Amino acid sequence: MSTRKASLTDKQTTNGTSKYVLERCASINEYYDISFKVMLLGDSAVGKTCVLVRFKDGAFLGGNFIATVGIDFRNKVVDVDNLKVKLQIWDTAGQERFRSVTHAYYRDAQALLLLYDITSKMSFDNIRAWLTEIHEYAQKDVVIMLLGNKSDMAAERVVKTEDGEKLAKEYGVPFMETSAKTGVNVELAFLAIARELKHRATQQPSEPKFKIHDYIESQKHKSGCCGM
Ligand SMILES: Nc1nc2c(ncn2[C@@H]2O[C@H](COP(=O)(O)OP(=O)(O)OP(=O)(O)O)[C@@H](O)[C@H]2O)c(=O)[nH]1
């Protein structure tokens, strides 16, 4: 189905190397004002596909693990301050053999959600290597968020919450523990990214700067949730 663009471009800003266009677009199924590309990265089996499906469909993909081949994407439109923000979310294959395919997509992403699995020390240790790749291939001003997934698996946990927090602090990126199984913090992660991107794109110099860390903390406390 084709998307009709109603040529209502209101505003265009440049921010470092990235360019955002505020546009009003419509199709029968989808209506949005502004759109951004978000990529999910991290080792195989950390739960990237499950986090995306939880956010998009509100469901958990349990059962047999089927590894992503190459790259896949899904769209979701969310409301941010009366604007319809479309997130085009690219789910990448974590397996090493697909890296050269996924590298080609980094440059177009405005935000990256980098996942590890709290029950896998190796997936956590590999985060530094992922960040090196990101710095090599992604836009300089890309928004990065670190997520420690599978927070429901308390008995199998091998990565402490504090270690995730510490690493995120070292790289200056926001951090949350999520569970695709229970849904904890999944929506918050995407909404925080949507807000950050929307603010970057539309912010007037007179407006106060959006602070993603503060937003996350305030929303966590509002919903009364924590890492679990
Ligand atoms: N308990 C629990 N299991 C999860 C969670 N997220 C994912 N899983 C399970 O972990 C396995 C891997 O999940 P996927 O989402 O396919 O992993 P992926 O990161 O997309 O893997 P690749 O496609 O190979 O990169 C599946 O068996 C999921 O059911 C979670 O939050 N909690």
The ligand as a MOL file (V3000), in Angstrom:
LIG
                    3D

  0  0  0     0  0            999 V3000
M  V30 BEGIN CTAB
M  V30 COUNTS 32 34 0 0 0
M  V30 BEGIN ATOM
M  V30 1 N 12.5980 -14.8380 30.0540 0
M  V30 2 C 12.8060 -14.0390 29.0080 0
M  V30 3 N 13.1430 -14.5660 27.7980 0
M  V30 4 C 13.3460 -13.7060 26.7680 0
M  V30 5 C 13.2170 -12.3020 26.9060 0
M  V30 6 N 13.4920 -11.7420 25.7120 0
M  V30 7 C 13.7740 -12.7460 24.8710 0
M  V30 8 N 13.6840 -13.9330 25.4950 0
M  V30 9 C 13.9630 -15.2530 24.9080 0
M  V30 10 O 15.3130 -15.2310 24.4430 0
M  V30 11 C 15.4300 -15.9130 23.1900 0
M  V30 12 C 16.0310 -14.9970 22.1440 0
M  V30 13 O 15.1390 -13.9230 21.8600 0
M  V30 14 P 15.1820 -13.1230 20.4710 0
M  V30 15 O 14.3240 -11.9260 20.6450 0
M  V30 16 O 14.8600 -13.9930 19.3300 0
M  V30 17 O 16.7250 -12.7130 20.4040 0
M  V30 18 P 17.4830 -11.7760 19.3400 0
M  V30 19 O 18.3520 -10.8650 20.1070 0
M  V30 20 O 16.5020 -11.1350 18.4140 0
M  V30 21 O 18.3840 -12.8230 18.5550 0
M  V30 22 P 19.0100 -12.7010 17.0490 0
M  V30 23 O 17.8430 -12.5930 16.1170 0
M  V30 24 O 19.7970 -13.9460 16.8280 0
M  V30 25 O 19.8940 -11.5020 17.0390 0
M  V30 26 C 14.0130 -16.4140 22.8460 0
M  V30 27 O 13.9090 -17.7680 23.2460 0
M  V30 28 C 13.0950 -15.5500 23.6930 0
M  V30 29 O 11.8780 -16.1850 24.0290 0
M  V30 30 C 12.8640 -11.7770 28.1940 0
M  V30 31 O 12.7470 -10.5630 28.4230 0
M  V30 32 N 12.6820 -12.6960 29.2030 0
M  V30 END ATOM
M  V30 BEGIN BOND
M  V30 1 1 1 2
M  V30 2 2 2 3
M  V30 3 1 2 32
M  V30 4 1 3 4
M  V30 5 2 4 5
M  V30 6 1 4 8
M  V30 7 1 5 6
M  V30 8 1 5 30
M  V30 9 2 6 7
M  V30 10 1 7 8
M  V30 11 1 8 9
M  V30 12 1 9 10
M  V30 13 1 9 28
M  V30 14 1 10 11
M  V30 15 1 11 12
M  V30 16 1 11 26
M  V30 17 1 12 13
M  V30 18 1 13 14
M  V30 19 2 14 15
M  V30 20 1 14 16
M  V30 21 1 14 17
M  V30 22 1 17 18
M  V30 23 2 18 19
M  V30 24 1 18 20
M  V30 25 1 18 21
M  V30 26 1 21 22
M  V30 27 2 22 23
M  V30 28 1 22 24
M  V30 29 1 22 25
M  V30 30 1 26 27
M  V30 31 1 26 28
M  V30 32 1 28 29
M  V30 33 2 30 31
M  V30 34 1 30 32
M  V30 END BOND
M  V30 END CTAB
M  END
